[in-house]
Amino acid sequence: MSQKALRLTGLGRRGLLAGATGIASGLAMPAIAQNKPIRMGWIAAVSGMFASNAQAQDWGFHQTVADLNEKGGLLGRKIEVVMRDSAADPSKAVSFAKELVYNENIDVLCGPINSGEALPTLGIVSGAKKLHLIGGSVEELIDPVKYPLGFRNLNANGQWIKVAVKFMVEDLKKTKVAIINDNTGYGVLSRDKVTQFLAARNLKPVYTATVDPNKPDVTDELLKAKDAGADVITEWSNATGFVARLVNARGEQNWDVPIVGHPTILQEQVAKLLTKRSYWDNAYGLGYRHEVVDAQGKLPDNVQAFMDKHKDTIGPYMAAGLPAFLQGNAAVTIYAEGLTKAGDPDPMKVKAALESIPVIKAPYGPFIYTPKDHNGFQDEGIVLVNANALLPNGGYPPVKIG
C-alpha cells in the first residue's frame, strides 16, 4: 500500500504496528474491549415547566454515578452518562430515545422522568431490547409481558392516589372532593384514577377541572370548586408554577380548605412563588418515609449519609425536596444492584437479577421486583406530610391530625 493510501485510510506506521502487536499478543485487544465503559442513557427535562424537579433528579443521578466511579465503577468498568434534555417535550423524548438506544448503543436507558414523555418511548426501548429504568408514575408505563425489560424506579401513581384518598376520607374526614389537574397526559390519568378510588368508597367528586399548567390565573377554577361545596381539593400536577398559583388562589380567597396532592406541592420552589408563606398551611403533599424524621429529628441513616457526602453541592437542589434527587439516585442504584448480581450488562441477565434480589435498599425506599411485578416500590414507603412543616434538614415531622 502506498504512503498516500495509508494517509487516506487513517493508517500509518504506528497504526500498522499497533494492529500487528494486537494480533501477535492475542490477548491485548480483547482485554481493552472488556474494559469499555458501561454507558447509561439519561433523559430528563432539565429545562421547561418541570425543570426544578428534574434538575434535582439530574443532580442526584450524576452524583450517584460519580460515587460509583470513585469506587471503581461497575464490574471494574467506568460508567459513562449519555444525557439528553427533553425540555418536557414528548416528541423530543421520543427522538432522544431512538438516538440513545440505536446510535449511542447504551447499555441501559434511564428516563424520561415524566410520564407524558415516558409513555411514547416504551415501544422504542423495548424494540431495541434495552433495559429501561422508567421514572414516570402512571400505571400504563409498566407491563412485564408487553415491556419485559422495563422497571419503575419510583412508586406507581396509583400508590400515591390510594394513600391520598385514604388520607382525605379517613384522616381528614372529608367527602366532598374537588379535583384540579393539569392537562398533561399525567394530569388526566391522575384525575381518572382519583375518581376511580373515590368510586370504590361510594363517593363522586363534586367538581373537576383540567387546566393548562401555563394558565396565569386559576381563581375561576378555585371559586367553582368552592361553589360546588368542596371540603377538600386534590391537585395533580408536576408543574411548580401551576401548583403555586392554585395555592395562592385559595389563600387570596381566604378559603382554608385543605389541599392534598402531588409531591410537587412540597417543593420550596412552590413556597417561593406564594404571596404569603402562610398560604402553605393546611396543604399536604405525598411524601416518603425517608423524609420523615425520628423523635430526635434525624433522617434515616442512608439518606443522611448521601446528603453529608455531597453537602458542598446539594444546596441548590434542596428546594425540590429530598425525593427528587433521591429518585435520580434510585435509577442508578437499582441498575447497579442488578448489574452487579448479573455480572454482565446483557439486558436479559440484568432483568433476571433484578427479579431475584430480595430487596434493593435505595435511600429513596425499598424496591422488590418479581417476574410478574416490575413496579417494585412498596406501599408503606409513602406518607402524607404537611407542606409548611419543612425542617432545615429537608425532613418533616409526622403529620398529626386534629
Secondary structure, DSSP 4 states (H G I P E B T S, - for coil): --HHHHHHHT--HHHHHHHHHHHHHSSHHHHHHHTPPEEEEEEE--SSTTHHHHHHHHHHHHHHHHHHHHTT-BTTB-EEEEEEE-TT-HHHHHHHHHIIIIIS--SEEE---SHHHHGGGHHHHHHTT-EEEE----GGG--TTTSTTEEESS--HHHHHHHHHHIIIIIS----EEEEEESSHHHHHHHHHHHHHHHTTT---SEEEEE-TT-S--HHHHHHHHHTT-SEEEEE-S-HHHHHHHHHHHHHTT----EEE-GGGG-HHHHHT-SSGGGGTTEEEEEEGGGB--TTSPPPHHHHHHHHHTTTT-GGGGGG-HHHHHHHHHHHHHHHHHHHHHTS--HHHHHHHHHH-S-EEETTEEE--BTTB---B-GGGEEEEEGGG--TTS-BPPP---
